Amino acid sequence: MGALVEINPHPWITTNRFYLSADRSVILKVYCPKRAGFSHYKYRVMRLFGYRIPYEFRSGVERCQHEREICAHWYASGYKVPRIIDDAALPLPAPSESCLAFEFLDGIDLRTVLADRGIDPSVRLDLVAGLFDECSRRHARVFAKQDCRLIKYDANLRNLMVVGSELFHIDFEAGRVGESLERGAAREVTRYAVEAIKMMGREYSAKIIAILKLKYKHTKVVEWIMNHYARRRSDRRGKFGRPDLARLLIQSPGLESRAPCVQ
């Protein structure tokens, strides 16, 4: 596989380092300490007092172990994720317990695709429909087996790769302990829908809401979104967010009878 070339796709988002093998078959992820900020110190203090904290605020070794477990579980369950490569003959730039090698996915992240005005809107909406359909089928298994590991906690469109006509999930560092399945599923679906509307433009909001209603089958999750997000204030700067999505759902035909009373 040869030498490694360091790449850093989103340096303003993550402190982790990424390396690509010379033959472009393997990508190596090195788990580095998080940037020191309010959340970093808050969770350090909480952990000192015995509280369980989100996985993404734990040590690099713990995050590596968690991502290995979750990604392997998704792969074994038949979902589209990169394969973990344990026998990669690569020179490691850090201790092995904080490194994880994956097969390289030669694709484009879904956020970039949805924002590309040069791509036909119907093609982009088909990708959104495929995403909500996949979420619905996967969440059915979540609820049937009470398996929180199949919820994507770091749900954003950068963590979805378009490879050919298929969507692959990447980045499984994040995780919640003790959170209800409905809340986790609602957060995932809401984040995808909000970001899709932001990337494609608000003129597509009605179509994206209609696709969500058609493809996503879990009524209790949709009700959770309407009941918990609609009462929040919208962003003062006018940015589209979770409260705006919840209100669009409430106004959507066929959902009014399940909606809360929002003034």
N, C-alpha and C positions, 0 to 999 in steps of 0.2 A: 504493500500500500504506500510505502515511501514516507517522505517527510510530511509534516503538518504545516498548513498555512493558516495563520490566525485570521479569523473573520469576526466581525462584531456587527450583526444586523441592526441592533437597536441600542447603541451605547447610552442613549439618554434614558433608557427604561431599565436596563439590567446591568448589574455589576459582574454577572457571570461572563466567562470567556468561552469562545467557540473556535474550534479548529477543524479544518477540512483536509482530508487526506489528499495526497497528490493525484490519485486516480478518481477523485470525487465520488467515492463509494461510501465513505464513512464520515460522519460528523461527530466530533468529540466535544462534550459539554463539561466544563470545569466549574464547579460550584464554589463561588467566592462569597466572602462576607457581604451582607447587605449594607447599603449606605446608612450612615448614622443619622437618623431623623427622629421625630417625635414618636412615631409608631414603633421604631426599633427600640427606643429606651422604655416605652410603655410596656411592651411585651416582655422585655428583659426583667423589669420589676415584677410584673405579674407572675412570671415563671418562678422567680425567687420565692414568692408566696404560695407556690404550689398550684397555680392555675394552669390549665392546658391552653396552649396558645396555637394559632394557625401555623401550619407547617412551613409556610413561606417565610416566617420570621425565626426559624430555627437555624441551627448551624449548617454549614455546607454539607457535612457528612450526613446529617439527618435528612436534609432535603434530597440528597442524592439517593439515599436508601428509599425514601418515600416515592420519588419519581420512578425508580426502578420497579417497585412493587405495583404501583398503579398502572404504569404503561404496560407491564407484563400481563396484568389482569385484563386490561382492555384488549390486548392482542389475543390472549387466550379465549376471550369471549367473542371474538370475531369482528371487532370494530377496527376501523381504519386508523392505525397509528404506525409510526416507524418501528421497525424491528430492532430490539436491543441486540448488540453484537458483543458477546463476551470474549470471543477469541480473536479480537482485532490486534494484529501485531503492530502496535503503534508506540512511538516514544511518548511517554506520558509527561506533560509539563507540570504535573502536580501529583500528590499522593493518590494512589489508585482508589482509595475509599471516597474521594471527592470528585471522581471522574466517571463519566458514563458515555459509552459509544453507541450511536444509532446508525442505521442505514440512512444515507443521504437522500432526501426527497427533492427532486429537481422540479420545483413548481413555484408558484407565486402565492403570497398570502391573500386570503379572501378580502381583507380590507382594501388592498391595492386594486384588486379586480373590481370590486363594487364601486370604487371611486373613479374608475377609468371611463370617462365619457365616450371614449372611442369604441367601447364594447357595446353591442346592441343591448338595450335595456331588458329585452326578453331573456337574453342569455344570463344576465345578472340576476334577474328575478327567479329564473330556474334554479340557480345556485342557492338562493335564499330558501326556496321551496324544498330543495334537497336537504338543507341544513335543518329546517324545522321538522321535516319528516323523520330524519335520523334521530333528532332529539326526542321526538314522540315515541319512537320504537325503543330507544335506549331507556328512557324514563319509565316505560312500561315494565321493563326488567328491574329497574331501581325499586319500584313500588312492590312488584311481585315478590322479589327476593330480599327486600329491605337492605339493598346494597348501595350505600352512599358512595362507594368507590367509583361508581359509574356516572356520578355527577361531575361535570367539568367546572371546577371552582374558579379557575382563572379563565373565565369565558370572555374572550375578545377575538375579534376577527383576525388579528395578527397570528393567533394561535391555531389557525385553520389554513392548511395549504391546499391549493387547487393544483392537483397533479392529473393532467389530462382532463377527464370529466368527473374525477372523483375528489372528495374532500377528505383530508387526513387531519386528525387532531394532533397537536404537538404541545409540549410544555405541561408537565403534570406535577410541578413543584407544589402548587397551592393545595390546601386541604383544610377542612373545618372539622372540629371535634365537638360532638354534642348538638349539632344543628339539625333541625327537622328536615326530612326529605323534601317536603313541600316548599320550604323556604329555599333550600339549595337549588331545586329544580326551577323555581320561579326566578331566582337571581340569574341563573344561566340563560333561560329563555329571554328574559327582559334585556339583559346586556346585549345579546345577539340582535334582538329586534331594534333596540335604540341605536346601536352602532350602524346597522344596515340602513336605517332611515337617515342618519347623519351622513353616511358615505354617498348614498344615492341621491339625497336631497328630499326635502319635505314634500315635494310634489308627488313622491312615490309612497308616502306614508299610508294612504288608503289601500293601495295594492299590497303593501307589506303586511298590514293588519289583516287583510282578507286572506292572504296566504297563511299567516299564523293561525287564523281561525280554522282554515281548511285542513292544514297538515298536523297541527298539534292537538291531540285528542284528550288531554288531561284537564277536565273541567275544574277540578279542585285547585290546580296550579294557576289557571287563568283567574279564578276567583281570588286566590291569594294575592296575585298581582294587583287586581282592582281594589281589594280591601286594604292593602297595606301601603301602596304607593300613591293612590289617587289623592289622599289627604295631604300629602307633602306639598311644599311650595315649589313652583317651577323655578328654574335658574333665573336670577335677576338679570343676567346678561343675555337672556333669550336663547340659551343653548337648549337643544332638545334633550330631555332626560326621562327618567323613569316615571315621574308624575304625569308628564305629557303623554307617554305611551299608555299609562293606565286610564287616563281620561278618554283617549281615542278608543280604547277597548270598550269603555262604558258606553260611549256614543255609538258604537258599532251595532248595526242591526242584529238582533238575535241574542245579544248579551245584556240588554237593559234589565231584564227580569232578575239577573243574578248580581247586578251591580249595587254597590253601596250608595247611600244618599250623599252626594257631594255637592256642596254649595259653591 
